[in-house]
Amino acid sequence: MNKPAAKPLSTKVVNVPNTLTFLRLILSIAVFVLMPFQYYLAALVVFVIAASTDWIDGWYARKYGEVTKVGRVFDPFVDKIIICGTFIFLAAEQGSGIVPWMAVVVMGRELLVTVMRSMIEQSGGDFSAGMAGKLKMVLQCIAAGASLFTLHYLDAQGAEHSLPPWLSWTLLISVWSAILLTIYSGVEYIFAAAKYFKA
């Protein structure tokens, strides 16, 4: 049986999902402003709210048929801004559990996938995020949240205090899980792109 033709994307610019995406961009900027001033708890709260809007706008767009051409570009762009930007700022903070090469891995993977997606979708193919890509975003958000909470804890307790075991392990596991899945999903996308172009 032939699959039904995909519904054409709307050309609408202003709707609920796109408004939420724009709000996420503003909140991302707020996170980047708060972190250098060491307002880590406030940055964590704003980051969680911003990350939550990513799930909400995607759910709303699919449920109510509000997927637009603008949203298909704007939403992943803002996702990359908040994740790459947060990892870059965290890499600059001592005790965050995130080091510069990790931020480079995250940013490099996002740039590579963006280029491949652009090439494939311009040729009429579909390069939507797979399960590994979606889970990668979740783990990156958890890692960033754990890192921000760790910085808040160290700031509140004083640099001379060591992390409690539960927080140390949470930070270690969340950060390395996010980085490893970032690498895995990037490699997965490379193979998927190679298979598409070969076909």
Contact map, one row per residue, 1 for C-alpha under 8 A:
1110000000000000000000000000000000000000000000000000000000000000000000000000000000000000000000000000000000000000000000000000000000000000000000000000000000000000000000000000000000000000000000000000000
1111000000000000000000000000000000000000000000000000000000000000000000000000000000000000000000000000000000000000000000000000000000000000000000000000000000000000000000000000000000000000000000000000000
1111100000000000000000000000000000000000000000000000000000000000000000000000000000000000000000000000000000000000000000000000000000000000000000000000000000000000000000000000000000000000000000000000000
0111110000000000000000000000000000000000000000000000000000000000000000000000000000000000000000000000000000000000000000000000000000000000000000000000000000000000000000000000000000000000000000000000000
0011111000000000000000000000000000000000000000000000000000000000000000000000000000000000000000000000000000000000000000000000000000000000000000000000000000000000000000000000000000000000000000000000000
0001111100000000000000000000000000000000000000000000000000000000000000000000000000000000000000000000000000000000000000000000000000000000000000000000000000000000000000000000000000000000000000000000000
0000111110000000000000000000000000000000000000000000000000000000000000000000000000000000000000000000000000000000000000000000000000000000000000000000000000000000000000000000000000000000000000000000000
0000011111000000000000000000000000000000000000000000000000000000000000000000000000000000000000000000000000000000000000000000000000000000000000000000000000000000000000000000000000000000000000000000000
0000001111100000000000000000000000000000000000000000000000000000001110000000000000000000000000000000000000000000000000000000000000000000000000000000000000000000000000000000000000000000000000000000000
0000000111110000000000000000000000000000000000000000000000000000011110000000000000000000000000000000000000000000000000000000000000000000000000000000000000000000000000000000000000000000000000000000000
0000000011111000000000000000000000000000000000000000000000000000000111000000000000000000000000000000000000000000000000000000000000000000000000000000000000000000000000000000000000000000000000000000000
0000000001111110000000000000000000000000000000000000000000000000000111000000000000000000000000000000000000000000000000000000000000000000000000000000000000000000000000000000000000000000000000000000000
0000000000111110010000000000000000000000000000000000000000000000000101100000000000000000000000000000000000000000000000000000000000000000000000000000000000000000000000000000000000000000000000000000000
0000000000011111011000000000000000000000000000000000000000000000000000000000000000000000000000000000000000000000000000000000000000000000000000000000000000000000000000000000000000000000000000000000000
0000000000011111111000000000000000000000000000000000000000000000010000000000000000000000000000000000000000000000000000000000000000000000000000000000000000000000000000000000000000000000000000000000000
0000000000000111111100000000000000000000000000000000000010011000000000000000000000000000000000000000000000000000000000000000000000000000000000000000000000000000000000000000000000000000000000000000000
0000000000000011111110000000000000000000000000000000000111011000010000100000000000000000000000000000000000000000000000000000000000000000000000000000000000000000000000000000000000000000000000000000000
0000000000001111111111000000000000000000000000000000000010000000000001100110000000000000000000000000000000000000000000000000000000000000000000000000000000000000000000000000000000000000000000000000000
0000000000000111111111100000000000000000000000000000000000000000000000000000000000000000000000000000000000000000000000000000000000000000000000000000000000000000000000000000000000000000000000000000000
0000000000000001111111110000000000000000000000000000110010000000000000000000000000000000000000000000000000000000000000000000000000000000000000000000000000000000000000000000000000000000000000000000000
0000000000000000111111111000000000000000000000000000110010000000000000000110010000000000000000000000000000000000000000000000000000000000000000000000000000000000000000000000000000000000000000000000000
0000000000000000011111111100000000000000000000000000000000000000000000000000000000000000000000000000000000000000000000000000000000000000000000000000000000000000000000000000000000000000000000000000000
0000000000000000001111111110000000000000000000000100000000000000000000000000000000000000000000000000000000000000000000000000000000000000000000000000000000000000000000000000000000000000000000000000000
0000000000000000000111111111000000000000000000000110110000000000000000000000010000000000000000000000000000000000000000000000000000000000000000000000000000000000000000000000000000000000000000000000000
0000000000000000000011111111100000000000000000000100000000000000000000000000010011000000000000000000000000000000000000000000000000000000000000000000000000000000000000000000000000000000000000000000000
0000000000000000000001111111110000000000000000000000000000000000000000000000000000000000000000000000000000000000000000000000000000000000000000000000000000000000000000000000000000000000000000000000000
0000000000000000000000111111111000000000000001101100000000000000000000000000000000000000000000000000000000000000000000000000000000000000000000000000000000000000000000000000000000000000000000000000000
0000000000000000000000011111111100000000000001100100000000000000000000000000000011000000000000000000000000000000000000000000000000000000000000000000000000000000000000000000000000000000000000000000000
0000000000000000000000001111111110000000000000000000000000000000000000000000000000000000000000000000000000000000000000000000000000000000000000000000000000000000000000000000000000000000000000000000000
0000000000000000000000000111111111000000001001000000000000000000000000000000000000000000000000000000000000000000000000000000000000000000000000000000000000000000000000000000000000000000000000000000000
0000000000000000000000000011111111100000001101100000000000000000000000000000000000000100000000000000000000000000000000000000000000000000000000000000000000000000000000000000000000000000000000000000000
0000000000000000000000000001111111110000001000000000000000000000000000000000000000001100100000000000000000000000000000000000000000000000000000000000000000000000000000000000000000000000000000000000000
0000000000000000000000000000111111111000000000000000000000000000000000000000000000000000000000000000000000000000000000000000000000000000000000000000000000000000000000000000000000000000000000000000000
0000000000000000000000000000011111111111011000000000000000000000000000000000000000000000000000000000000000000000000000000000000000000000000000000000000000000000000000000000000000000000000000000000000
0000000000000000000000000000001111111111001000000000000000000000000000000000000000000000100000000000000000000000000000000000000000000000000000000000000000000000000000000000000000000000000000000000000
0000000000000000000000000000000111111110000000000000000000000000000000000000000000000000100000000000000000000000000000000000000000000000000000000000000000000000000000000000000000000000000000000000000
0000000000000000000000000000000011111110000000000000000000000000000000000000000000000000000000000000000000000000000000000000000000000000000000000000000000000000000000000000000000000000000000000000000
0000000000000000000000000000000001111111000000000000000000000000000000000000000000000000000000000000000000000000000000000000000000000000000000000000000100100000000000000000000000000000000000000000000
0000000000000000000000000000000001111111111000000000000000000000000000000000000000000000000000000000000000000000000000000000000000000000000000000000000100000000000000000000000000000000000000000000000
0000000000000000000000000000000001100111111100000000000000000000000000000000000000000000000000000000000000000000000000000000000000000000000000000001101100000000000000000000000000000000000000000000000
0000000000000000000000000000000000000011111110000000000000000000000000000000000000000000000000000000000000000000000000000000000000000000000000000001100100000000000000000000000000000000000000000000000
0000000000000000000000000000000001000011111111000000000000000000000000000000000000000000000000000000000000000000000000000000000000000000000000000000000000000000000000000000000000000000000000000000000
0000000000000000000000000000011101100011111111100000000000000000000000000000000000000000000000000000000000000000000000000000000000000000000000000001000000000000000000000000000000000000000000000000000
0000000000000000000000000000001000000001111111110000000000000000000000000000000000000000000000000000000000000000000000000000000000000000000000001001100000000000000000000000000000000000000000000000000
0000000000000000000000000000000000000000111111111000000000000000000000000000000000000000000000000000000000000000000000000000000000000000000000000000000000000000000000000000000000000000000000000000000
0000000000000000000000000011011000000000011111111100000000000000000000000000000000000000000000000000000000000000000000000000000000000000000000000000000000000000000000000000000000000000000000000000000
0000000000000000000000000011001000000000001111111110000000000000000000000000000000000000000000000000000000000000000000000000000000000000000000001000000000000000000000000000000000000000000000000000000
0000000000000000000000000000000000000000000111111111000000000000000000000000000000000000000000000000000000000000000000000000000000000000000000001000000000000000000000000000000000000000000000000000000
0000000000000000000000000010000000000000000011111111100000000000000000000000000000000000000000000000000000000000000000000000000000000000000000000000000000000000000000000000000000000000000000000000000
0000000000000000000000111011000000000000000001111111110000000000000000000000000000000000000000000000000000000000000000000000000000000000000000000000000000000000000000000000000000000000000000000000000
0000000000000000000000010000000000000000000000111111111000000000000000000000000000000000000000000000000000000000000000000000000000000000000010000000000000000000000000000000000000000000000000000000000
0000000000000000000000000000000000000000000000011111111100000000000000000000000000000000000000000000000000000000000000000000000000000000000000000000000000000000000000000000000000000000000000000000000
0000000000000000000110010000000000000000000000001111111110000000000000000000000000000000000000000000000000000000000000000000000000000000000000000000000000000000000000000000000000000000000000000000000
0000000000000000000110010000000000000000000000000111111111000000000000000010001000000000000000000000000000000000000000000000000000000000000000000000000000000000000000000000000000000000000000000000000
0000000000000000000000000000000000000000000000000011111111100000000000000000000000000000000000000000000000000000000000000000000000000000000000000000000000000000000000000000000000000000000000000000000
0000000000000000100000000000000000000000000000000001111111110000000000000000000000000000000000000000000000000000000000000000000000000000000000000000000000000000000000000000000000000000000000000000000
0000000000000001110110000000000000000000000000000000111111111000000000000000000000000000000000000000000000000000000000000000000000000000000000000000000000000000000000000000000000000000000000000000000
0000000000000000100000000000000000000000000000000000011111111100000000000000000000000000000000000000000000000000000000000000000000000000000000000000000000000000000000000000000000000000000000000000000
0000000000000000000000000000000000000000000000000000001111111110000000000000000000000000000000000000000000000000000000000000000000000000000000000000000000000000000000000000000000000000000000000000000
0000000000000001100000000000000000000000000000000000000111111111110000000000000000000000000000000000000000000000000000000000000000000000000000000000000000000000000000000000000000000000000000000000000
0000000000000001100000000000000000000000000000000000000011111111111000000000000000000000000000000000000000000000000000000000000000000000000000000000000000000000000000000000000000000000000000000000000
0000000000000000000000000000000000000000000000000000000001111111111000000000000000000000000000000000000000000000000000000000000000000000000000000000000000000000000000000000000000000000000000000000000
0000000000000000000000000000000000000000000000000000000000111111110000000000000000000000000000000000000000000000000000000000000000000000000000000000000000000000000000000000000000000000000000000000000
0000000000000000000000000000000000000000000000000000000000011111110000000000000000000000000000000000000000000000000000000000000000000000000000000000000000000000000000000000000000000000000000000000000
0000000000000000000000000000000000000000000000000000000000011111111000000000000000000000000000000000000000000000000000000000000000000000000000000000000000000000000000000000000000000000000000000000000
0000000001000010100000000000000000000000000000000000000000011111111100000000000000000000000000000000000000000000000000000000000000000000000000000000000000000000000000000000000000000000000000000000000
0000000011000000000000000000000000000000000000000000000000001100111110110000000000000000000000000000000000000000000000000000000000000000000000000000000000000000000000000000000000000000000000000000000
0000000011111000000000000000000000000000000000000000000000000000011111110000000000000000000000000000000000000000000000000000000000000000000000000000000000000000000000000000000000000000000000000000000
0000000011110000000000000000000000000000000000000000000000000000001111111000000000000000000000000000000000000000000000000000000000000000000000000000000000000000000000000000000000000000000000000000000
0000000000111000010000000000000000000000000000000000000000000000000111111100000000000000000000000000000000000000000000000000000000000000000000000000000000000000000000000000000000000000000000000000000
0000000000001000110000000000000000000000000000000000000000000000001111111110000000000000000000000000000000000000000000000000000000000000000000000000000000000000000000000000000000000000000000000000000
0000000000000000000000000000000000000000000000000000000000000000001111111111000000000000000000000000000000000000000000000000000000000000000000000000000000000000000000000000000000000000000000000000000
0000000000000000000000000000000000000000000000000000000000000000000011111111100000000000000000000000000000000000000000000000000000000000000000000000000000000000000000000000000000000000000000000000000
0000000000000000010010000000000000000000000000000000000000000000000001111111110000000000000000000000000000000000000000000000000000000000000000000000000000000000000000000000000000000000000000000000000
0000000000000000010010000000000000000000000000000000010000000000000000111111111000000000000000000000000000000000000000000000000000000000000000000000000000000000000000000000000000000000000000000000000
0000000000000000000000000000000000000000000000000000000000000000000000011111111100000000000000000000000000000000000000000000000000000000000000000000000000000000000000000000000000000000000000000000000
0000000000000000000000000000000000000000000000000000000000000000000000001111111110000000000000000000000000000000000000000000000000000000000000000000000000000000000000000000000000000000000000000000000
0000000000000000000010011000000000000000000000000000000000000000000000000111111111000000000000000000000000000000000000000000000000000000000000000000000000000000000000000000000000000000000000000000000
0000000000000000000000000000000000000000000000000000010000000000000000000011111111100000000000000000000000000000000000000000000000000000000000000000000000000000000000000000000000000000000000000000000
0000000000000000000000000000000000000000000000000000000000000000000000000001111111111000000000000000000000100100000000000000000000000000000000000000000000000000000000000000000000000000000000000000000
0000000000000000000000001001000000000000000000000000000000000000000000000000111111111000000000000000000000000000000000000000000000000000000000000000000000000000000000000000000000000000000000000000000
0000000000000000000000001001000000000000000000000000000000000000000000000000011111111100000000000000000000000000000000000000000000000000000000000000000000000000000000000000000000000000000000000000000
0000000000000000000000000000000000000000000000000000000000000000000000000000001111111110000000000000000000000000000000000000000000000000000110000000000000000000000000000000000000000000000000000000000
0000000000000000000000000000000000000000000000000000000000000000000000000000000111111111000000000000001001100000000000000000000000000000000000000000000000000000000000000000000000000000000000000000000
0000000000000000000000000000000100000000000000000000000000000000000000000000000111111111100000000000000000000000000000000000000000000000000000000000000000000000000000000000000000000000000000000000000
0000000000000000000000000000001100000000000000000000000000000000000000000000000001111111110000000000000000000000000000000000000000000000000000010000000000000000000000000000000000000000000000000000000
0000000000000000000000000000000000000000000000000000000000000000000000000000000000111111111000000100011001000000000000000000000000000000000000010000000000000000000000000000000000000000000000000000000
0000000000000000000000000000000000000000000000000000000000000000000000000000000000011111111100000001001000000000000000000000000000000000000000000000000000000000000000000000000000000000000000000000000
0000000000000000000000000000000100110000000000000000000000000000000000000000000000001111111110000000000000000000000000000000000000000000000000000000000000000000000000000000000000000000000000000000000
0000000000000000000000000000000000000000000000000000000000000000000000000000000000000111111110010110000000000000000000000000000000000000000000010011000000000000000000000000000000000000000000000000000
0000000000000000000000000000000000000000000000000000000000000000000000000000000000000011111111011111011000000000000000000000000000000000000000000000000000000000000000000000000000000000000000000000000
0000000000000000000000000000000000000000000000000000000000000000000000000000000000000001111111000011000000000000000000000000000000000000000000000000000000000000000000000000000000000000000000000000000
0000000000000000000000000000000000000000000000000000000000000000000000000000000000000000111111110000000000000000000000000000000000000000000000000000000000000000000000000000000000000000000000000000000
0000000000000000000000000000000000000000000000000000000000000000000000000000000000000000001111111000000000000000000000000000000000000000000000000000000000000000000000000000000000000000000000000000000
0000000000000000000000000000000000000000000000000000000000000000000000000000000000000000000011111100000000000000000000000000000000000000000000000000011001000000000000000000000000000000000000000000000
0000000000000000000000000000000000000000000000000000000000000000000000000000000000000000011011111110000000000000000000000000000000000000000000000011011000000000000000000000000000000000000000000000000
0000000000000000000000000000000000000000000000000000000000000000000000000000000000000000001001111110000000000000000000000000000000000000000000000010000000000000000000000011001000000000000000000000000
0000000000000000000000000000000000000000000000000000000000000000000000000000000000000010011000111111011000000000000000000000000000000000000000000010000000000000000000000000001000000000000000000000000
0000000000000000000000000000000000000000000000000000000000000000000000000000000000000000011100011111111000000000000000000000000000000000000000000000000000000000000000000000000000000000000000000000000
0000000000000000000000000000000000000000000000000000000000000000000000000000000000000001001100000111111100000000000000000000000000000000000000000000000000000000000000000000000000000000000000000000000
0000000000000000000000000000000000000000000000000000000000000000000000000000000000000000000000000011111110000000000000000000000000000000000000000000000000000000000000000000000000000000000000000000000
0000000000000000000000000000000000000000000000000000000000000000000000000000000000000010001000000111111111000000000000000000000000000000000000000000000000000000000000000000000000100000000000000000000
0000000000000000000000000000000000000000000000000000000000000000000000000000000000010011001000000111111111100000000000000000000000000000000000000000000000000000000000000000000000000000000000000000000
0000000000000000000000000000000000000000000000000000000000000000000000000000000000000000000000000001111111110000000000000000000000000000000000000000000000000000000000000000000000000000000000000000000
0000000000000000000000000000000000000000000000000000000000000000000000000000000000000000000000000000111111111000000000000000000000000000000000000000000000000000000000000000000000100110000000000000000
0000000000000000000000000000000000000000000000000000000000000000000000000000000000010010000000000000011111111100000000000000000000000000000000000000000000000000000000000000000000100100000000000000000
0000000000000000000000000000000000000000000000000000000000000000000000000000000100010000000000000000001111111110000000000000000000000000000000000000000000000000000000000000000000000000000000000000000
0000000000000000000000000000000000000000000000000000000000000000000000000000000000000000000000000000000111111111000000000000000000000000000000000000000000000000000000000000000000000000000000000000000
0000000000000000000000000000000000000000000000000000000000000000000000000000000000000000000000000000000011111111100000000000000000000000000000000000000000000000000000000000000000000110010000000000000
0000000000000000000000000000000000000000000000000000000000000000000000000000000100000000000000000000000001111111110000000000000000000000000000000000000000000000000000000000000000000000000000000000000
0000000000000000000000000000000000000000000000000000000000000000000000000000000000000000000000000000000000111111111000000000000000000000000000000000000000000000000000000000000000000000000000000000000
0000000000000000000000000000000000000000000000000000000000000000000000000000000000000000000000000000000000011111111100000000000000000000000000000000000000000000000000000000000000000000010000000000000
0000000000000000000000000000000000000000000000000000000000000000000000000000000000000000000000000000000000001111111110000000000000000000000000000000000000000000000000000000000000000000010011000000000
0000000000000000000000000000000000000000000000000000000000000000000000000000000000000000000000000000000000000111111111000000000000000000000000000000000000000000000000000000000000000000000000000000000
0000000000000000000000000000000000000000000000000000000000000000000000000000000000000000000000000000000000000011111111100000000000000000000000000000000000000000000000000000000000000000000000000000000
0000000000000000000000000000000000000000000000000000000000000000000000000000000000000000000000000000000000000001111111110000000000000000000000000000000000000000000000000000000000000000000000001000000
0000000000000000000000000000000000000000000000000000000000000000000000000000000000000000000000000000000000000000111111111000001100000000000000000000000000000000000000000000000000000000000000000000000
0000000000000000000000000000000000000000000000000000000000000000000000000000000000000000000000000000000000000000011111111100000000000000000000000000000000000000000000000000000000000000000000000000000
0000000000000000000000000000000000000000000000000000000000000000000000000000000000000000000000000000000000000000001111111110000000000000000000000000000000000000000000000000000000000000000000000000000
0000000000000000000000000000000000000000000000000000000000000000000000000000000000000000000000000000000000000000000111111111111000000000000000000000000000000000000000000000000000000000000000001000000
0000000000000000000000000000000000000000000000000000000000000000000000000000000000000000000000000000000000000000000011111111111000000000000000000000000000000000000000000000000000000000000000000000000
0000000000000000000000000000000000000000000000000000000000000000000000000000000000000000000000000000000000000000000001111111100000000000000000000000000000000000000000000000000000000000000000000000000
0000000000000000000000000000000000000000000000000000000000000000000000000000000000000000000000000000000000000000000000111111100000000000000000000000000000000000000000000000000000000000000000000000000
0000000000000000000000000000000000000000000000000000000000000000000000000000000000000000000000000000000000000000000000011111110000000000000000000000000000000000000000000000000000000000000000000000000
0000000000000000000000000000000000000000000000000000000000000000000000000000000000000000000000000000000000000000000000011111111000000000000000000000000000000000000000000000000000000000000000000000000
0000000000000000000000000000000000000000000000000000000000000000000000000000000000000000000000000000000000000000000000011001111100000000000000000000000000000000000000000000000000000000000000000000000
0000000000000000000000000000000000000000000000000000000000000000000000000000000000000000000000000000000000000000000010011000111110000000000000000000000000000000000000000000000000000000000000000000000
0000000000000000000000000000000000000000000000000000000000000000000000000000000000000000000000000000000000000000000010000000011111000000000000000000000000000000000000000000000000000000000000000000000
0000000000000000000000000000000000000000000000000000000000000000000000000000000000000000000000000000000000000000000000000000001111111100000000000000000000000000000000000000000000000000000000000000000
0000000000000000000000000000000000000000000000000000000000000000000000000000000000000000000000000000000000000000000000000000000111111100000000000000000000000000000000000000000000000000000000000000000
0000000000000000000000000000000000000000000000000000000000000000000000000000000000000000000000000000000000000000000000000000000011111110000000000000000000000000000000000000000000000000000000000000000
0000000000000000000000000000000000000000000000000000000000000000000000000000000000000000000000000000000000000000000000000000000011111111000000000000000000000000000000000000000000001001100000000000000
0000000000000000000000000000000000000000000000000000000000000000000000000000000000000000000000000000000000000000000000000000000011111111100000000000000000000000000000000000000000000100100000000000000
0000000000000000000000000000000000000000000000000000000000000000000000000000000000000000000000000000000000000000000000000000000011111111110000000000000000000000000000000000000000000000000000000000000
0000000000000000000000000000000000000000000000000000000000000000000000000000000000000000000000000000000000000000000000000000000000111111111000000000000000000000000000000000000000000000000000000000000
0000000000000000000000000000000000000000000000000000000000000000000000000000000000000000000000000000000000000000000000000000000000011111111100000000000000000000000000000000000001001100100000000000000
0000000000000000000000000000000000000000000000000000000000000000000000000000000000000000000000000000000000000000000000000000000000001111111110000000000000000000000000000000000000000000000000000000000
0000000000000000000000000000000000000000000000000000000000000000000000000000000000000000000000000000000000000000000000000000000000000111111111000000000000000000000000000000000000000000000000000000000
0000000000000000000000000000000000000000000000000000000000000000000000000000000000000000000000000000000000000000000000000000000000000011111111100000000000000000000000000000011011000000000000000000000
0000000000000000000000000000000000000000000000000000000000000000000000000000000000100000000000000000000000000000000000000000000000000001111111110000000000000000000000000000011001100000000000000000000
0000000000000000000000000000000000000000000000000010000000000000000000000000000000100000000000000000000000000000000000000000000000000000111111111000000000000000000000000000000000000000000000000000000
0000000000000000000000000000000000000000000000000000000000000000000000000000000000000000000000000000000000000000000000000000000000000000011111111100000000000000000000000000010000000000000000000000000
0000000000000000000000000000000000000000000000000000000000000000000000000000000000000000000000000000000000000000000000000000000000000000001111111110000000000000000000000010011001000000000000000000000
0000000000000000000000000000000000000000000000000000000000000000000000000000000000000110010000000000000000000000000000000000000000000000000111111111000000000000000000000000001000000000000000000000000
0000000000000000000000000000000000000000000100110000000000000000000000000000000000000000000000000000000000000000000000000000000000000000000011111111100000000000000000000000000000000000000000000000000
0000000000000000000000000000000000000000000000000000000000000000000000000000000000000000000000000000000000000000000000000000000000000000000001111111110000000000000000000110010000000000000000000000000
0000000000000000000000000000000000000000000000000000000000000000000000000000000000000000010000011100000000000000000000000000000000000000000000111111111000000000000000000010000000000000000000000000000
0000000000000000000000000000000000000001101100000000000000000000000000000000000000000000010000010000000000000000000000000000000000000000000000011111111100000000000000000000000000000000000000000000000
0000000000000000000000000000000000000001100100000000000000000000000000000000000000000000000000000000000000000000000000000000000000000000000000001111111110000000000000000000000000000000000000000000000
0000000000000000000000000000000000000000000000000000000000000000000000000000000000000000000000110000000000000000000000000000000000000000000000000111111111000000001000100010000000000000000000000000000
0000000000000000000000000000000000000001000000000000000000000000000000000000000000000000000000110000000000000000000000000000000000000000000000000011111111100000000000000000000000000000000000000000000
0000000000000000000000000000000000000111100000000000000000000000000000000000000000000000000000000000000000000000000000000000000000000000000000000001111111110000000000000000000000000000000000000000000
0000000000000000000000000000000000000000000000000000000000000000000000000000000000000000000000000000000000000000000000000000000000000000000000000000111111111000000000000000000000000000000000000000000
0000000000000000000000000000000000000000000000000000000000000000000000000000000000000000000000100000000000000000000000000000000000000000000000000000011111111110111000000000000000000000000000000000000
0000000000000000000000000000000000000100000000000000000000000000000000000000000000000000000000000000000000000000000000000000000000000000000000000000001111111110000000000000000000000000000000000000000
0000000000000000000000000000000000000000000000000000000000000000000000000000000000000000000000000000000000000000000000000000000000000000000000000000000111111100000000000000000000000000000000000000000
0000000000000000000000000000000000000000000000000000000000000000000000000000000000000000000000000000000000000000000000000000000000000000000000000000000011111111100000000000000000000000000000000000000
0000000000000000000000000000000000000000000000000000000000000000000000000000000000000000000000000000000000000000000000000000000000000000000000000000000001111111100000000000000000000000000000000000000
0000000000000000000000000000000000000000000000000000000000000000000000000000000000000000000000000000000000000000000000000000000000000000000000000000000001101111110000000000000000000000000000000000000
0000000000000000000000000000000000000000000000000000000000000000000000000000000000000000000000000000000000000000000000000000000000000000000000000000000000001111110000000000000000000000000000000000000
0000000000000000000000000000000000000000000000000000000000000000000000000000000000000000000000000000000000000000000000000000000000000000000000000000000001001111111000000000000000000000000000000000000
0000000000000000000000000000000000000000000000000000000000000000000000000000000000000000000000000000000000000000000000000000000000000000000000000000000001000011111100000000000000000000000000000000000
0000000000000000000000000000000000000000000000000000000000000000000000000000000000000000000000000000000000000000000000000000000000000000000000000000010001000000111110110000000000000000000000000000000
0000000000000000000000000000000000000000000000000000000000000000000000000000000000000000000000000000000000000000000000000000000000000000000000000000000000000000011111110000000000000000000000000000000
0000000000000000000000000000000000000000000000000000000000000000000000000000000000000000000000000000000000000000000000000000000000000000000000000000000000000000001111111000000000000000000000000000000
0000000000000000000000000000000000000000000000000000000000000000000000000000000000000000000000000000000000000000000000000000000000000000000000000000000000000000000111111100000000000000000000000000000
0000000000000000000000000000000000000000000000000000000000000000000000000000000000000000000000000000000000000000000000000000000000000000000000000000010000000000001111111110000000000000000000000000000
0000000000000000000000000000000000000000000000000000000000000000000000000000000000000000000000000000000000000000000000000000000000000000000000000000000000000000001111111111000000000000000000000000000
0000000000000000000000000000000000000000000000000000000000000000000000000000000000000000000000000000000000000000000000000000000000000000000000000000000000000000000011111111100000000000000000000000000
0000000000000000000000000000000000000000000000000000000000000000000000000000000000000000000000000000000000000000000000000000000000000000000000000100000000000000000001111111110000000000000000000000000
0000000000000000000000000000000000000000000000000000000000000000000000000000000000000000000000001000000000000000000000000000000000000000000000100110010000000000000000111111111000000000000000000000000
0000000000000000000000000000000000000000000000000000000000000000000000000000000000000000000000001000000000000000000000000000000000000000000000000000000000000000000000011111111100000000000000000000000
0000000000000000000000000000000000000000000000000000000000000000000000000000000000000000000000000000000000000000000000000000000000000000000000000000000000000000000000001111111110000000000000000000000
0000000000000000000000000000000000000000000000000000000000000000000000000000000000000000000000000000000000000000000000000000000000000000001101100100000000000000000000000111111111000000000000000000000
0000000000000000000000000000000000000000000000000000000000000000000000000000000000000000000000001100000000000000000000000000000000000000001100110000000000000000000000000011111111100000000000000000000
0000000000000000000000000000000000000000000000000000000000000000000000000000000000000000000000000000000000000000000000000000000000000000000000000000000000000000000000000001111111110000000000000000000
0000000000000000000000000000000000000000000000000000000000000000000000000000000000000000000000000000000000000000000000000000000000000000001000000000000000000000000000000000111111111000000000000000000
0000000000000000000000000000000000000000000000000000000000000000000000000000000000000000000000000000000000000000000000000000000000000001001100100000000000000000000000000000011111111100000000000000000
0000000000000000000000000000000000000000000000000000000000000000000000000000000000000000000000000000010011000000000000000000000000000000000100000000000000000000000000000000001111111110000000000000000
0000000000000000000000000000000000000000000000000000000000000000000000000000000000000000000000000000000000000000000000000000000000000000000000000000000000000000000000000000000111111111000000000000000
0000000000000000000000000000000000000000000000000000000000000000000000000000000000000000000000000000000000000000000000000000000000010001000000000000000000000000000000000000000011111111100000000000000
0000000000000000000000000000000000000000000000000000000000000000000000000000000000000000000000000000000011001000000000000000000000001001000000000000000000000000000000000000000001111111110000000000000
0000000000000000000000000000000000000000000000000000000000000000000000000000000000000000000000000000000010001000000000000000000000000000000000000000000000000000000000000000000000111111111000000000000
0000000000000000000000000000000000000000000000000000000000000000000000000000000000000000000000000000000000000000000000000000000000010000000000000000000000000000000000000000000000011111111100000000000
0000000000000000000000000000000000000000000000000000000000000000000000000000000000000000000000000000000000000000000000000000000000011001000000000000000000000000000000000000000000001111111110000000000
0000000000000000000000000000000000000000000000000000000000000000000000000000000000000000000000000000000000001001100000000000000000000000000000000000000000000000000000000000000000000111111111000000000
0000000000000000000000000000000000000000000000000000000000000000000000000000000000000000000000000000000000000000000000000000000000000000000000000000000000000000000000000000000000000011111111100000000
0000000000000000000000000000000000000000000000000000000000000000000000000000000000000000000000000000000000000000000000000000000000000000000000000000000000000000000000000000000000000001111111110000000
0000000000000000000000000000000000000000000000000000000000000000000000000000000000000000000000000000000000000000100000000000000000000000000000000000000000000000000000000000000000000000111111111000000
0000000000000000000000000000000000000000000000000000000000000000000000000000000000000000000000000000000000000000100000000000000000000000000000000000000000000000000000000000000000000000011111111100000
0000000000000000000000000000000000000000000000000000000000000000000000000000000000000000000000000000000000000000000000000000000000000000000000000000000000000000000000000000000000000000001111111110000
0000000000000000000000000000000000000000000000000000000000000000000000000000000000000000000000000000000000000000000000000000000000000000000000000000000000000000000000000000000000000000000111111111000
0000000000000000000000000000000000000000000000000000000000000000000000000000000000000000000000000000000000000000000100010000000000000000000000000000000000000000000000000000000000000000000011111111100
0000000000000000000000000000000000000000000000000000000000000000000000000000000000000000000000000000000000000000000000000000000000000000000000000000000000000000000000000000000000000000000001111111110
0000000000000000000000000000000000000000000000000000000000000000000000000000000000000000000000000000000000000000000000000000000000000000000000000000000000000000000000000000000000000000000000111111111
0000000000000000000000000000000000000000000000000000000000000000000000000000000000000000000000000000000000000000000000000000000000000000000000000000000000000000000000000000000000000000000000011111111
0000000000000000000000000000000000000000000000000000000000000000000000000000000000000000000000000000000000000000000000000000000000000000000000000000000000000000000000000000000000000000000000001111111
0000000000000000000000000000000000000000000000000000000000000000000000000000000000000000000000000000000000000000000000000000000000000000000000000000000000000000000000000000000000000000000000000111111
0000000000000000000000000000000000000000000000000000000000000000000000000000000000000000000000000000000000000000000000000000000000000000000000000000000000000000000000000000000000000000000000000011111
